[in-house]
Amino acid sequence: MNTSTLEHVVSVCRSAALMGELGPLSTGERLAAALVLNRADWLAEEGYTIVEALDRIGRDWRECLTAARKVLSADAAAAAVMKDALAKAAVRPQSAQVPPSTERPVTLDYEATLITCGSAGGYRDAWLVFELREVGRSESGFRAELRLRPVDAEPIVRHLVDAHQLAWRDGGPLDKQPGERRPSWIDVFTSSP
């Protein structure tokens, strides 16, 4: 099984599942998403039976269907865990509560570890999956998938690059580990004007 084909099938299926529709996908992508997500209604809309859809997508994509379904099932399980963790986080200590009289959003303070990231090939849709844990707490946290809007990409990248470029001036960051060297990717980007 080709890994890049599997990644593409998973990406297409995630996109369709997120949108709740097939959207702007090719015929093969639409059929693969309908098969993996078990959406007979989508196959019918496309005018294909299961057998016809399997034949249309070809051998390479057929080989990826079961693996893609397993990935999406794991995604659903992680989402259920995250939903449970968010429900538990909603019952925070009184010190973390914002008085109901204020109408500003609550800021939650978490340490984040990047688990994985992805994108839909050809689209600007990108997502990052983080393991989140409340700052100062040792117990395990939960996973959160952040989907980034295309308009937010530049300010996020610029902020991260600026922070690292500043930290690596004059001997390196204050939290530098022994033997750690300046990452080469910092120099690929230009600083803010």
N, CA and C of each residue as an Amber inpcrd file, in Angstrom:
protein
   579
   0.8500000  -1.1730000   0.0000000   0.0000000   0.0000000   0.0000000
   0.9000000   1.2420000   0.0000000   0.5910000   2.1750000  -0.8490000
   1.3610000   3.4070000  -0.9780000   0.9520000   4.3700000   0.1480000
   1.9390000   4.7980000   0.9430000   1.6610000   5.6700000   2.0920000
   1.0780000   7.0060000   1.6620000   1.6070000   7.5840000   0.5840000
   1.0860000   8.8880000   0.1500000  -0.3520000   8.7610000  -0.3450000
  -0.6800000   7.6260000  -0.9710000  -2.0690000   7.4050000  -1.4040000
  -2.9740000   7.2950000  -0.1790000  -2.5250000   6.5480000   0.8300000
  -3.3130000   6.4180000   2.0640000  -3.5150000   7.7910000   2.7070000
  -2.4560000   8.5810000   2.8080000  -2.5680000   9.9160000   3.4010000
  -3.5630000  10.7720000   2.6260000  -3.5410000  10.6520000   1.2990000
  -4.4630000  11.4370000   0.4770000  -5.9090000  10.9800000   0.7110000
  -6.1330000   9.6740000   0.7380000  -7.4890000   9.1480000   0.9730000
  -7.9950000   9.5860000   2.3460000  -7.1460000   9.4870000   3.3640000
  -7.5390000   9.9100000   4.7120000  -7.8700000  11.3910000   4.7280000
  -7.0380000  12.1970000   4.0730000  -7.2560000  13.6430000   4.0280000
  -8.5970000  13.9770000   3.3700000  -8.8800000  13.3120000   2.2610000
 -10.1410000  13.5290000   1.5410000 -11.3240000  13.1400000   2.4230000
 -11.2010000  12.0090000   3.1040000 -12.2920000  11.5320000   3.9660000
 -12.5080000  12.4620000   5.1520000 -11.4160000  12.9460000   5.7450000
 -11.5490000  13.8980000   6.8600000 -12.2630000  15.1570000   6.3960000
 -11.8900000  15.6380000   5.2180000 -12.5120000  16.8470000   4.6800000
 -14.0080000  16.6330000   4.4680000 -14.3700000  15.5200000   3.8530000
 -15.7860000  15.2310000   3.6000000 -16.5500000  15.0550000   4.9110000
 -15.9340000  14.3690000   5.8750000 -16.5940000  14.1630000   7.1720000
 -16.7940000  15.4900000   7.8860000 -15.7860000  16.3590000   7.8170000
 -15.8720000  17.6580000   8.4680000 -16.9690000  18.5190000   7.8410000
 -17.0300000  18.5190000   6.5050000 -18.0200000  19.3370000   5.8090000
 -19.4070000  18.7140000   5.8440000 -19.4630000  17.3840000   6.0390000
 -20.7560000  16.7080000   6.0110000 -21.2920000  16.5670000   4.6040000
 -20.4200000  16.7610000   3.6410000 -20.7900000  16.6210000   2.2290000
 -19.5200000  16.3640000   1.4310000 -19.6990000  16.0100000   0.1750000
 -18.5420000  15.6690000  -0.6490000 -17.7790000  16.8920000  -1.1380000
 -18.4490000  18.0020000  -1.3050000 -17.7550000  19.2340000  -1.6700000
 -16.9870000  19.1420000  -2.9780000 -15.9340000  19.9720000  -3.1230000
 -15.2090000  20.0790000  -4.3940000 -14.1320000  19.0020000  -4.5540000
 -14.5500000  17.7370000  -4.5920000 -13.6070000  16.6380000  -4.7550000
 -13.7670000  16.0300000  -6.1430000 -12.7340000  15.3350000  -6.5940000
 -12.8310000  14.6250000  -7.8760000 -13.7780000  13.4440000  -7.7040000
 -14.1770000  12.8370000  -8.7990000 -15.0930000  11.6980000  -8.7300000
 -14.4930000  10.5660000  -7.9070000 -13.2330000  10.2280000  -8.1400000
 -12.5800000   9.1650000  -7.3780000 -12.5120000   9.4810000  -5.8970000
 -12.2060000  10.7280000  -5.5700000 -12.1500000  11.1510000  -4.1650000
 -13.5290000  11.0620000  -3.5280000 -14.5470000  11.4760000  -4.2740000
 -15.9110000  11.4420000  -3.7520000 -16.3370000   9.9970000  -3.4580000
 -16.0110000   9.1040000  -4.3670000 -16.3850000   7.7000000  -4.1850000
 -15.6190000   7.0730000  -3.0260000 -14.3320000   7.3580000  -2.9240000
 -13.5290000   6.8140000  -1.8200000 -14.0760000   7.3090000  -0.4780000
 -14.3940000   8.5980000  -0.4030000 -14.9440000   9.1560000   0.8410000
 -16.2720000   8.4950000   1.1910000 -17.1290000   8.3110000   0.1970000
 -18.4240000   7.6730000   0.4390000 -18.2380000   6.2400000   0.9360000
 -17.2720000   5.5200000   0.3680000 -17.0270000   4.1320000   0.7850000
 -16.4450000   4.0700000   2.1930000 -15.4310000   4.8620000   2.4630000
 -14.7760000   4.8230000   3.7710000 -15.7210000   5.2780000   4.8710000
 -16.4990000   6.3140000   4.5960000 -17.3970000   6.8730000   5.6020000
 -18.7430000   6.1430000   5.6490000 -18.8660000   5.0890000   4.8110000
 -20.0710000   4.2560000   4.7960000 -21.3190000   5.0880000   4.5010000
 -21.2240000   5.9160000   3.4750000 -22.3270000   6.8040000   3.1050000
 -22.9450000   6.3350000   1.7930000 -23.8820000   5.4030000   1.9020000
 -24.5860000   4.8850000   0.7310000 -25.3360000   6.0050000   0.0150000
 -25.8130000   6.9960000   0.7910000 -26.5370000   8.1080000   0.1840000
 -25.6230000   8.9100000  -0.7550000 -24.3720000   9.0520000  -0.3950000
 -23.4320000   9.7710000  -1.2600000 -23.1400000   8.9630000  -2.5340000
 -23.0180000   7.6460000  -2.3840000 -22.8190000   6.8100000  -3.5700000
 -24.0120000   6.9490000  -4.5110000 -25.2100000   6.9390000  -3.9340000
 -26.4240000   7.0670000  -4.7490000 -26.4560000   8.4180000  -5.4610000
 -26.0630000   9.4860000  -4.7500000 -26.0260000  10.8110000  -5.3740000
 -25.0560000  10.8440000  -6.5610000 -23.9880000  10.0850000  -6.4460000
 -22.9970000  10.0240000  -7.5200000 -23.4180000   9.0710000  -8.6350000
 -24.4640000   8.2630000  -8.3700000 -24.9620000   7.3170000  -9.3790000
 -24.1360000   6.0440000  -9.4610000 -23.5290000   5.6380000  -8.3420000
 -22.6990000   4.4360000  -8.3160000 -23.2170000   3.4490000  -7.2780000
 -23.0900000   2.1520000  -7.5980000 -23.2880000   1.1160000  -6.5950000
 -21.9390000   0.9160000  -5.9100000 -21.9220000   0.1210000  -4.8400000
 -20.6590000  -0.1470000  -4.1470000 -19.6710000  -0.8180000  -5.1010000
 -20.1470000  -1.8060000  -5.8400000 -19.2700000  -2.5360000  -6.7610000
 -18.7200000  -1.5960000  -7.8350000 -19.5770000  -0.7590000  -8.3990000
 -19.1240000   0.1940000  -9.4240000 -18.1220000   1.1880000  -8.8490000
 -18.3710000   1.6460000  -7.6220000 -17.4530000   2.6010000  -6.9870000
 -16.0930000   1.9510000  -6.7460000 -16.0880000   0.7090000  -6.2510000
 -14.8270000   0.0020000  -6.0310000 -14.0570000  -0.1730000  -7.3330000
 -14.7640000  -0.4700000  -8.3960000 -14.1170000  -0.6200000  -9.6980000
 -13.5770000   0.7240000 -10.1920000 -14.3400000   1.7910000  -9.9990000
 -13.9680000   3.1320000 -10.4940000 -12.7260000   3.6820000  -9.8110000
 -12.5690000   3.4470000  -8.5030000 -11.4360000   4.0590000  -7.7950000
 -10.1120000   3.3470000  -8.0650000 -10.1510000   2.1290000  -8.5380000
  -8.9220000   1.4240000  -8.8950000  -8.2780000   0.6930000  -7.7230000
  -7.3180000  -0.1690000  -8.0640000  -6.6920000  -1.0630000  -7.0890000
  -5.9400000  -0.3190000  -6.0020000  -5.1380000   0.7010000  -6.3660000
  -4.3260000   1.4220000  -5.3710000  -5.1970000   2.0330000  -4.2720000
  -6.2870000   2.6610000  -4.6720000  -7.1590000   3.2970000  -3.6850000
  -7.9570000   2.2530000  -2.9110000  -8.3760000   1.1640000  -3.6010000
  -9.1180000   0.0940000  -2.9140000  -8.2950000  -0.4720000  -1.7590000
  -6.9950000  -0.6240000  -1.9820000  -6.1230000  -1.1800000  -0.9460000
  -6.0400000  -0.2710000   0.2850000  -6.3550000   0.9900000   0.1380000
  -6.2570000   1.9560000   1.2400000  -7.5450000   2.1030000   2.0450000
  -8.6450000   1.5890000   1.5500000  -9.9330000   1.8600000   2.1810000
 -10.0090000   1.3730000   3.6330000  -9.5880000   0.1470000   3.8930000
  -9.6700000  -0.3940000   5.2510000  -8.7530000   0.3760000   6.1960000
  -7.5290000   0.6600000   5.7550000  -6.5900000   1.4160000   6.5980000
  -7.1150000   2.8250000   6.8600000  -7.7020000   3.4550000   5.8520000
  -8.2590000   4.8020000   6.0260000  -9.4010000   4.7660000   7.0350000
 -10.2300000   3.7310000   6.9690000 -11.3410000   3.5970000   7.9220000
 -10.8140000   3.4670000   9.3490000  -9.7160000   2.7220000   9.5230000
  -9.1230000   2.5590000  10.8540000  -8.5920000   3.8900000  11.3830000
  -7.9560000   4.6660000  10.4970000  -7.4470000   5.9820000  10.9110000
  -8.5980000   6.8710000  11.3450000  -9.6820000   6.8760000  10.5560000
 -10.8320000   7.7120000  10.8920000 -11.5270000   7.2370000  12.1600000
 -11.5320000   5.9360000  12.3900000 -12.1010000   5.4120000  13.6390000
 -11.2750000   5.8690000  14.8280000  -9.9450000   5.8620000  14.6730000
  -9.0630000   6.3580000  15.7350000  -9.3040000   7.8490000  15.9540000
  -9.5070000   8.5990000  14.8610000  -9.8250000  10.0260000  14.9720000
 -11.1030000  10.2190000  15.7880000 -12.1130000   9.4010000  15.4860000
 -13.3970000   9.5200000  16.1920000 -13.2250000   9.1900000  17.6690000
 -12.4130000   8.1700000  17.9570000 -12.1690000   7.8160000  19.3610000
 -11.4440000   8.9480000  20.0680000 -10.4500000   9.5490000  19.4050000
  -9.7160000  10.6770000  19.9990000 -10.6520000  11.8660000  20.2040000
 -11.5560000  12.0850000  19.2590000 -12.5100000  13.1890000  19.3890000
 -13.4410000  12.9590000  20.5780000 -13.8390000  11.7010000  20.7920000
 -14.7090000  11.3940000  21.9320000 -13.9760000  11.6420000  23.2480000
 -12.6930000  11.2580000  23.2940000 -11.8870000  11.5060000  24.4950000
 -11.7580000  13.0060000  24.7210000 -11.4980000  13.7570000  23.6220000
 -11.3600000  15.2030000  23.7450000 -12.6660000  15.8360000  24.2230000
 -13.7870000  15.3680000  23.6990000 -15.0850000  15.9100000  24.1070000
 -15.2990000  15.6810000  25.6000000 -14.9420000  14.4760000  26.0610000
 -15.0520000  14.1570000  27.4810000 -14.1290000  15.0500000  28.3070000
 -12.8950000  15.2360000  27.8280000 -11.9390000  16.0720000  28.5570000
 -12.4080000  17.5210000  28.6030000 -12.9820000  17.9970000  27.5140000
 -13.4970000  19.3700000  27.5010000 -14.6680000  19.5180000  28.4660000
 -15.4990000  18.4770000  28.5400000 -16.6160000  18.5210000  29.4900000
 -16.0860000  18.5740000  30.9180000 -15.0170000  17.7990000  31.1920000
 -14.4100000  17.8230000  32.5200000 -13.7470000  19.1700000  32.7840000
 -13.1340000  19.7400000  31.7470000 -12.4670000  21.0330000  31.9100000
 -13.4860000  22.1380000  32.1870000 -14.7270000  21.9230000  31.7360000
 -15.7580000  22.9290000  31.9770000 -16.0860000  23.0280000  33.4610000
 -15.7920000  21.9600000  34.2010000 -15.9960000  21.9640000  35.6470000
 -14.6320000  22.2620000  36.2750000 -14.2000000  23.5060000  36.1320000
 -12.8960000  23.9320000  36.6400000 -13.0360000  24.4470000  38.0630000
 -11.9190000  24.5260000  38.7740000 -11.9690000  25.1270000  40.1150000
 -12.5080000  26.5530000  40.0250000 -13.0680000  27.0290000  41.1090000
 -13.6720000  28.3630000  41.1430000 -12.6850000  29.4330000  40.6920000
 -11.3940000  29.2670000  40.9840000 -10.3960000  30.2740000  40.6080000
 -10.2750000  30.4150000  39.0980000 -10.6450000  29.3640000  38.3530000
 -10.5280000  29.4150000  36.8970000 -11.8030000  29.9390000  36.2440000
 -12.8420000  30.1410000  37.0290000 -14.1090000  30.5860000  36.4690000
 -14.0950000  32.0990000  36.2290000 -14.6780000  32.4970000  35.1250000
 -14.8560000  33.9230000  34.8590000 -16.2320000  34.2960000  35.3730000
 -16.3320000  35.3630000  36.1370000 -17.6470000  35.7430000  36.6570000
 -18.6530000  35.8950000  35.5230000 -19.8760000  35.4090000  35.7210000
 -20.8770000  35.4580000  34.6580000 -21.2070000  36.8700000  34.2030000
 -20.8970000  37.8790000  35.0060000 -21.2260000  39.2420000  34.6190000
 -20.3270000  39.7580000  33.4930000 -19.1560000  39.1710000  33.3210000
 -18.2790000  39.6090000  32.2290000 -18.6130000  38.8080000  30.9830000
 -18.4630000  39.4300000  29.8460000 -18.7850000  38.7490000  28.6070000
 -17.5490000  38.4890000  27.7670000 -16.4000000  38.4360000  28.3890000
 -15.1920000  38.1450000  27.6270000 -14.9450000  36.6410000  27.6280000
 -14.2620000  36.1540000  26.5900000 -14.0080000  34.7110000  26.5270000
 -13.0390000  34.2640000  27.6210000 -13.1890000  33.0210000  28.0360000
 -12.3060000  32.4340000  29.0320000 -11.0330000  31.9860000  28.3240000
  -9.8650000  32.2770000  28.8930000  -8.6010000  31.8020000  28.3620000
  -8.1480000  30.6140000  29.1870000  -7.9380000  29.4890000  28.5290000
  -7.4510000  28.2910000  29.1950000  -5.9580000  28.1960000  28.9270000
  -5.1660000  27.8770000  29.9350000  -3.7140000  27.8500000  29.8160000
  -3.2280000  26.4000000  29.7770000  -2.7830000  25.9420000  28.6010000
  -2.3470000  24.5690000  28.4130000  -0.9420000  24.5220000  27.8350000
  -0.1960000  23.4780000  28.2100000   1.0540000  23.1470000  27.5440000
   0.6710000  22.2420000  26.3790000   1.2680000  22.4530000  25.2140000
   0.8930000  21.6820000  24.0310000   2.0980000  20.9360000  23.4710000
   1.8710000  19.6780000  23.1230000   2.8700000  18.8710000  22.4420000
   2.2800000  18.4720000  21.1060000   2.9710000  18.8250000  20.0250000
   2.4760000  18.4910000  18.6910000   2.5260000  16.9810000  18.4910000
   1.3900000  16.3980000  18.1040000   1.2990000  14.9670000  17.8550000
   1.4240000  14.6910000  16.3640000   0.6410000  15.3950000  15.5780000
   0.6870000  15.2340000  14.1280000   0.0740000  16.4610000  13.4760000
   0.2080000  16.5470000  12.1900000  -0.4070000  17.6490000  11.4460000
  -0.7760000  17.1300000  10.0700000  -1.5960000  17.8660000   9.3800000
  -2.0050000  17.4330000   8.0580000  -2.6190000  18.5530000   7.2710000
  -2.8880000  18.2430000   6.0200000  -3.5340000  19.2110000   5.1430000
  -4.2530000  18.4470000   4.0430000  -5.1340000  19.1250000   3.3690000
  -5.8420000  18.5560000   2.2360000  -5.1010000  19.0060000   0.9840000
  -4.4600000  18.0810000   0.3100000  -3.6340000  18.4010000  -0.8570000
  -4.3140000  19.3420000  -1.8330000  -3.6500000  20.4270000  -2.1380000
  -4.1900000  21.4020000  -3.0760000  -5.0520000  22.4730000  -2.4460000
  -5.4450000  22.2600000  -1.1900000  -6.2490000  23.2400000  -0.4690000
  -5.3800000  23.8900000   0.5990000  -5.8100000  25.0150000   1.1300000
  -5.0530000  25.6860000   2.1870000  -5.5050000  25.2460000   3.5670000
  -6.4100000  24.2910000   3.6290000  -6.8940000  23.7510000   4.8930000
  -5.7450000  22.9960000   5.5630000  -5.4060000  23.3800000   6.7760000
  -4.3360000  22.7020000   7.5170000  -4.8070000  22.4770000   8.9400000
  -4.3540000  21.3940000   9.5410000  -4.7110000  21.1340000  10.9230000
  -3.5140000  20.6030000  11.6850000  -3.5400000  20.8640000  12.9700000
  -2.4940000  20.4300000  13.8850000  -3.1750000  19.7020000  15.0380000
  -2.6420000  18.5500000  15.4170000  -3.1860000  17.8020000  16.5470000
  -2.1870000  17.9090000  17.6920000  -2.6630000  18.3960000  18.8240000
  -1.8270000  18.5930000  20.0000000  -2.3260000  17.7440000  21.1610000
  -1.3910000  17.3040000  21.9830000  -1.7150000  16.7420000  23.2940000
  -1.6800000  17.9370000  24.2350000  -2.7840000  18.2350000  24.9020000
  -2.8700000  19.3870000  25.7890000  -2.9240000  18.9420000  27.2440000
  -2.2040000  19.6730000  28.0730000  -2.1990000  19.4020000  29.5220000
  -2.1870000  20.7440000  30.2240000  -3.0310000  20.8850000  31.2370000
  -3.0740000  22.1440000  31.9740000  -1.6970000  22.4690000  32.5270000
  -1.2880000  23.7290000  32.3900000   0.0040000  24.1700000  32.8830000
   0.0790000  23.9100000  34.3850000   1.1850000  23.3070000  34.8110000
   1.3830000  23.0390000  36.2280000   0.7810000  21.7440000  36.7220000
   0.1210000  21.0140000  35.8500000  -0.4800000  19.7400000  36.2700000
   0.2830000  18.5930000  35.6140000   0.4120000  17.4990000  36.3360000
   1.1740000  16.3740000  35.8020000   0.2840000  15.3160000  35.1520000
  -1.0020000  15.2820000  35.4850000  -1.8460000  14.2380000  34.9100000
  -2.0050000  14.4480000  33.4060000  -2.3080000  13.3460000  32.7350000
  -2.4190000  13.4120000  31.2860000  -3.5970000  14.3100000  30.9060000
  -3.4790000  14.8890000  29.7480000  -4.5010000  15.8130000  29.2720000
  -5.3800000  15.1660000  28.2260000  -5.5620000  15.8670000  27.1250000
  -6.3930000  15.3820000  26.0420000  -5.8310000  15.9040000  24.7350000
  -6.3150000  15.3500000  23.6500000  -5.8610000  15.7820000  22.3310000
  -6.8720000  16.7650000  21.7470000  -6.3290000  17.7300000  21.0410000
  -7.1720000  18.7160000  20.3720000  -6.6620000  18.9080000  18.9520000
  -7.5800000  18.9240000  18.0040000  -7.2240000  19.1880000  16.6130000
  -7.6120000  20.6250000  16.2950000  -6.6290000  21.4080000  15.9020000
  -6.8690000  22.7960000  15.5400000  -6.8470000  22.9140000  14.0290000
  -7.9130000  23.4170000  13.4700000  -7.9740000  23.6690000  12.0310000
  -7.7170000  25.1530000  11.8270000  -6.7370000  25.4560000  11.0100000
  -6.3140000  26.8370000  10.8270000  -6.9090000  27.4190000   9.5580000
  -7.3960000  28.6380000   9.6880000  -7.9260000  29.3320000   8.5170000
  -6.7580000  29.8260000   7.6740000  -6.9020000  29.8520000   6.3440000
  -5.8090000  30.3370000   5.4980000  -5.3420000  31.7390000   5.8960000
  -6.2450000  32.5990000   6.3090000  -5.8940000  33.9690000   6.6590000
  -5.0170000  34.0220000   7.9110000  -5.0510000  32.9840000   8.7440000
  -4.2600000  32.9710000   9.9760000  -2.8580000  32.3970000   9.7930000
  -2.5900000  31.7800000   8.6580000  -1.3010000  31.0990000   8.4540000
  -0.1190000  32.0630000   8.5810000  -0.1490000  33.1860000   7.8810000
   0.9950000  34.0980000   7.9190000   1.2590000  34.6630000   9.3130000
   0.2570000  35.1810000  10.0280000   0.5640000  35.7090000  11.3570000
   1.0940000  34.6450000  12.3200000   0.6100000  33.4100000  12.1960000
   1.0980000  32.3450000  13.0730000   2.5570000  32.0370000  12.7570000
   2.8570000  31.8350000  11.4790000   4.2430000  31.5350000  11.0820000
   5.1580000  32.6950000  11.4460000   4.7180000  33.9140000  11.1550000
   5.5430000  35.0910000  11.4580000   5.8280000  35.1870000  12.9590000
   4.8300000  34.9640000  13.7840000   5.0130000  35.0460000  15.2300000
   6.0210000  33.9980000  15.7180000   5.8690000  32.7650000  15.2570000
   6.7840000  31.6950000  15.6710000   8.2200000  31.9760000  15.2250000
   8.3710000  32.4050000  13.9810000   9.7230000  32.7020000  13.4700000
  10.3290000  33.8700000  14.2340000   9.5610000  34.9360000  14.4250000
  10.0730000  36.1020000  15.1570000  10.5150000  35.7230000  16.5700000
   9.7100000  34.8950000  17.2550000  10.0490000  34.4880000  18.6230000
  11.3520000  33.6920000  18.6450000  11.5310000  32.7940000  17.7000000
  12.7520000  31.9820000  17.6650000  13.9640000  32.8050000  17.2260000
  13.7790000  33.6930000  16.2630000  14.9040000  34.5300000  15.8450000
  15.3750000  35.4140000  16.9910000  14.4510000  35.9910000  17.7360000
  14.8080000  36.8290000  18.8710000  15.5070000  36.0040000  19.9560000
  14.9860000  34.8270000  20.2400000  15.5550000  33.9820000  21.2880000
  16.9740000  33.5170000  20.9440000  17.2560000  33.3270000  19.6580000
  18.5710000  32.8130000  19.2650000  19.6070000  33.9130000  19.0590000
  19.2690000  35.1530000  19.3240000  20.2770000  36.2240000  19.2950000
  21.1220000  36.1490000  20.5560000  22.2940000  36.6800000  20.5200000
  23.1440000  36.8570000  21.7130000  23.2950000  35.5890000  22.5590000
  23.7430000  34.5080000  21.9670000  24.0510000  33.3160000  22.7490000
  22.9460000  32.2880000  22.8490000  21.8000000  32.5630000  22.3360000
  20.7400000  31.5580000  22.3250000  19.6710000  31.7910000  23.3760000
  18.6050000  30.9830000  23.3120000  17.4640000  31.1560000  24.2100000
  17.8060000  30.8200000  25.6570000  17.0640000  31.3930000  26.5630000
  17.2650000  31.1410000  27.9850000  16.9720000  29.6880000  28.3520000
  16.1010000  29.0260000  27.5850000  15.7580000  27.6300000  27.8650000
  16.5150000  26.6420000  26.9720000  17.6350000  27.0830000  26.4140000
  18.4520000  26.2470000  25.5260000  18.9940000  25.0390000  26.2850000
  18.9040000  23.8740000  25.6660000  19.4150000  22.6380000  26.2500000
  20.9110000  22.5110000  25.9510000  21.6680000  21.8360000  26.8050000
  23.1040000  21.6400000  26.5470000  23.3250000  20.9770000  25.1860000
  24.1890000  21.5600000  24.3930000  24.4990000  21.0180000  23.0740000
  23.5150000  21.4000000  21.9860000  22.4480000  22.0790000  22.3330000
  21.4490000  22.4690000  21.3350000  22.0260000  23.5430000  20.4350000
  21.7870000  23.4040000  19.1360000  22.3110000  24.3540000  18.1630000
  21.1670000  25.1000000  17.4910000  21.4910000  26.2680000  16.9760000
  20.4900000  27.1010000  16.2840000  19.9110000  26.3170000  15.1040000
  18.5820000  26.1440000  15.0750000  17.9600000  25.4060000  13.9600000
  18.1340000  26.1560000  12.6390000  18.4000000  25.4320000  11.5750000
  18.6250000  26.0630000  10.2710000  17.3470000  26.6770000   9.7000000
  16.1740000  26.1590000  10.0890000  14.9340000  26.6770000   9.5190000
  14.6900000  28.1380000   9.8950000  15.2770000  28.5980000  10.9880000
  15.0780000  29.9830000  11.4160000  15.5660000  30.9540000  10.3510000
  16.6510000  30.6100000   9.6900000  17.2450000  31.4980000   8.6980000
  16.5420000  31.4630000   7.3470000  15.6370000  30.5110000   7.1450000
  14.9050000  30.4120000   5.8830000  13.8880000  31.5430000   5.7650000
  13.3620000  31.9660000   6.8920000  12.3340000  32.9940000   6.9200000
  12.9520000  34.3540000   7.2110000  12.3130000  35.3940000   6.7230000
  12.7860000  36.7440000   7.0160000  12.0140000  37.2920000   8.1960000
  12.6290000  38.1950000   8.9100000  11.9670000  38.8130000  10.0650000
  10.8930000  39.7740000   9.6090000  10.0470000  40.1310000  10.5570000
   9.0110000  41.1270000  10.2920000   9.6670000  42.4550000   9.9640000
   9.0350000  43.2600000   9.0880000   9.6080000  44.5720000   8.7840000
   9.5340000  45.5010000   9.9670000
